[in-house]
Amino acid sequence: MGLLSNPKRNLERYFARHPNTKIIVIAGSFGRTSAIRALGQILGQAHVVTMGVNRNLEAEVPDIVLLDFNSVTNFPEITPDFTVITSIAEEGLESGEAKRYFDLANRSKQVLINRNDIPASCSQFLTNSNVTTYGDELPANYYFENLDANLYGQTGNFVNPEDQRIHVHVNLLGEHNLRPVTMAVAVAHFFEIPPEKIIAGVEGLQPLPGCMSTGRGPHNSIIVDDSADTSVLSTELSLRTIYTFDAPSRILITGKFNPSISIDKNLITEVLIIDPKAPPQPDHIFKVFATELDVLEYLATRLEPDGIVLLEYPLPDIMVSKTL
């Protein structure tokens, strides 16, 4: 996929020359990269899909162009065929970022909204009536019916508004990693992509490094690396995921600990904090370490077979010896 590098005039001329090319813009406070990746993988089973446009694409005109919201902020002449809003953070409401997303959505031909990660108050910004929602469950128009989950991923059905089901295994952990896939399946449905191609696209998705990627660590422990996104929301969703798996122990490793993160002390054995400036913690499950080496030395005495370690801090790759 080529990166968007043309100036405004070239971009507008490009779409004027190729009016049949569909434009999908992905906007949101977080989750845009996962959404773009899922769209490229699934739509790419039946169409030529690119991320942005450049002069090299003239030889093979793409059917679909994906644009990150930041790429089109200064291009008001573009009318997207789809605008996807993946999420709105509280700071996005305060800064006016949310309104800018919805201003773009309101002049799009179709809008897809994540029901789970967008506050209900954002409805005040939406005037476009061509809205489709996606999420974890009803009343979202598109959702995933989870039938089984393990450390290899999730098996279930993508359900559309006609109550049709596409049965598939998704090689990703966590509901927050599943939502972009549900969205991409919804867009594929709009493009009338056959179910077998949707299944091939979904099953081809693999976790990105640091996005709930799993492997075996020392003493046959299970390492779940979620260090690419250490926000409060992402950490809590990742914790919720590891809570669902049977394990003799569950250890969370983090950098500077945010006290607003909700920890279920009945399900977490220890929280290891790598922060030389952190004060001693009164609760026995919280332990503070000055360096990575200190925590690795401590872990050598704590890891056990099938015990789960959730990394919200990027420890050295030596932690993971093999994939599950």
Backbone hydrogen bonds, N-H to C=O, Kabsch-Sander energy under -0.5 kcal/mol:
donor,donor_aa,acceptor,acceptor_aa,energy
5,S,3,L,-0.5
5,S,53,V,-1.1
6,N,53,V,-0.7
11,L,7,P,-2.1
12,E,8,K,-2.4
13,R,9,R,-2.5
14,Y,10,N,-2.3
15,F,11,L,-1.9
16,A,12,E,-1.7
17,R,13,R,-2.2
18,H,14,Y,-1.4
21,T,18,H,-1.7
22,K,63,D,-3.0
24,I,22,K,-0.5
24,I,65,V,-2.7
25,V,82,F,-2.6
26,I,67,L,-2.5
27,A,25,V,-0.6
27,A,84,V,-3.5
29,S,87,S,-1.7
35,A,31,G,-1.7
36,I,32,R,-2.8
37,R,33,T,-2.3
38,A,34,S,-2.4
39,L,35,A,-2.5
40,G,36,I,-2.6
41,Q,37,R,-2.2
42,I,38,A,-2.5
43,L,39,L,-2.4
44,G,39,L,-0.5
44,G,40,G,-1.1
45,Q,42,I,-1.3
46,A,43,L,-1.8
47,H,43,L,-1.6
49,V,47,H,-0.8
50,T,64,I,-2.0
52,G,50,T,-0.8
52,G,66,L,-2.1
57,L,54,N,-2.0
58,E,55,R,-1.5
59,A,56,N,-0.6
60,E,57,L,-0.8
63,D,48,V,-1.6
64,I,48,V,-2.1
65,V,22,K,-3.0
66,L,50,T,-3.1
67,L,24,I,-2.8
69,F,26,I,-2.4
71,S,68,D,-2.0
72,V,68,D,-0.7
72,V,69,F,-1.3
73,T,69,F,-0.6
75,F,72,V,-2.1
78,I,75,F,-1.6
81,D,23,I,-1.8
82,F,23,I,-2.0
83,T,110,Q,-1.9
84,V,25,V,-3.1
85,I,83,T,-0.5
85,I,112,L,-2.7
86,T,27,A,-2.8
86,T,84,V,-0.7
88,I,117,D,-2.5
92,G,89,A,-0.7
93,L,89,A,-1.3
94,E,90,E,-1.8
95,S,91,E,-2.1
96,G,92,G,-0.8
97,E,92,G,-0.8
98,A,92,G,-1.9
100,R,96,G,-1.6
101,Y,97,E,-1.9
102,F,98,A,-2.3
103,D,99,K,-2.3
104,L,100,R,-1.6
105,A,101,Y,-2.2
106,N,102,F,-2.5
107,R,103,D,-0.6
107,R,104,L,-1.0
108,S,105,A,-1.5
109,K,80,P,-2.4
110,Q,81,D,-0.6
111,V,130,N,-2.5
112,L,83,T,-2.5
113,I,132,T,-2.5
114,N,85,I,-1.7
115,R,113,I,-0.7
115,R,134,Y,-2.6
122,C,119,P,-1.9
123,S,120,A,-1.9
124,Q,121,S,-1.4
125,F,122,C,-2.1
126,L,122,C,-0.5
126,L,123,S,-0.9
127,T,125,F,-0.5
131,V,129,S,-1.7
132,T,111,V,-2.8
134,Y,113,I,-2.2
135,G,142,Y,-1.8
140,A,137,E,-1.9
142,Y,133,T,-1.6
143,Y,159,V,-1.6
144,F,135,G,-0.7
145,E,143,Y,-0.5
145,E,157,N,-3.7
146,N,144,F,-1.0
147,L,155,T,-2.5
148,D,155,T,-1.9
150,N,153,G,-2.7
153,G,150,N,-1.7
154,Q,170,V,-2.6
155,T,148,D,-3.2
156,G,168,V,-2.3
157,N,145,E,-2.0
158,F,166,I,-2.3
159,V,143,Y,-3.0
159,V,157,N,-0.6
160,N,164,Q,-1.9
163,D,160,N,-2.4
166,I,158,F,-1.9
167,H,165,R,-0.6
168,V,156,G,-2.6
170,V,154,Q,-3.6
171,N,169,H,-0.5
172,L,170,V,-1.0
177,N,174,G,-0.7
178,L,174,G,-1.2
179,R,175,E,-1.8
181,V,177,N,-0.5
182,T,178,L,-2.2
183,M,179,R,-2.3
184,A,180,P,-2.3
185,V,181,V,-2.4
186,A,182,T,-2.0
187,V,183,M,-2.3
188,A,184,A,-2.4
189,H,185,V,-1.8
190,F,186,A,-1.6
191,F,187,V,-1.8
192,E,189,H,-1.2
193,I,188,A,-2.5
197,K,194,P,-0.9
198,I,194,P,-1.9
199,I,195,P,-2.8
200,A,196,E,-1.8
201,G,197,K,-2.2
202,V,198,I,-2.7
203,E,199,I,-2.8
204,G,200,A,-0.9
205,L,202,V,-1.5
211,C,208,L,-2.2
212,M,225,D,-1.0
213,S,225,D,-1.7
215,G,223,I,-1.7
216,R,322,K,-4.1
217,G,221,S,-2.6
220,N,217,G,-1.2
221,S,218,P,-1.5
222,I,307,G,-3.2
223,I,215,G,-3.3
223,I,221,S,-0.5
224,V,222,I,-0.5
224,V,309,V,-3.1
225,D,213,S,-3.2
225,D,223,I,-0.6
226,D,224,V,-0.8
226,D,311,L,-2.2
228,A,210,G,-2.1
229,D,210,G,-0.6
229,D,226,D,-1.0
235,T,231,S,-2.6
236,E,232,V,-2.5
237,L,233,L,-2.3
238,S,234,S,-2.3
239,L,235,T,-2.6
240,R,236,E,-2.3
241,T,237,L,-1.5
242,I,238,S,-2.1
243,Y,239,L,-1.9
244,T,240,R,-0.6
244,T,241,T,-1.2
245,F,242,I,-1.2
251,I,308,I,-2.9
252,L,270,E,-2.5
253,I,310,L,-2.7
254,T,272,L,-2.6
255,G,312,E,-0.6
261,I,258,N,-2.2
263,I,261,I,-0.5
265,K,263,I,-1.0
267,L,264,D,-1.7
268,I,264,D,-1.6
269,T,250,R,-2.7
269,T,267,L,-0.5
270,E,250,R,-1.2
271,V,285,I,-3.6
272,L,252,L,-3.2
272,L,270,E,-0.5
273,I,271,V,-0.6
273,I,287,K,-3.2
274,I,254,T,-2.7
274,I,272,L,-0.5
275,D,273,I,-1.0
275,D,289,F,-1.9
278,A,275,D,-1.8
286,F,283,D,-1.5
287,K,271,V,-2.7
287,K,285,I,-0.5
289,F,273,I,-3.2
295,V,291,T,-1.5
296,L,292,E,-2.5
297,E,293,L,-2.4
298,Y,294,D,-1.9
299,L,295,V,-2.7
300,A,296,L,-1.6
301,T,298,Y,-1.6
302,R,299,L,-1.8
303,L,299,L,-2.4
306,D,220,N,-2.4
307,G,304,E,-2.3
308,I,249,S,-2.7
309,V,222,I,-2.9
310,L,251,I,-3.1
310,L,308,I,-0.5
311,L,224,V,-2.9
311,L,309,V,-0.7
312,E,253,I,-3.3
312,E,310,L,-0.7
315,L,313,Y,-1.6
319,M,316,P,-2.0
320,V,317,D,-1.9
321,S,216,R,-3.1
321,S,319,M,-0.6
322,K,216,R,-1.3
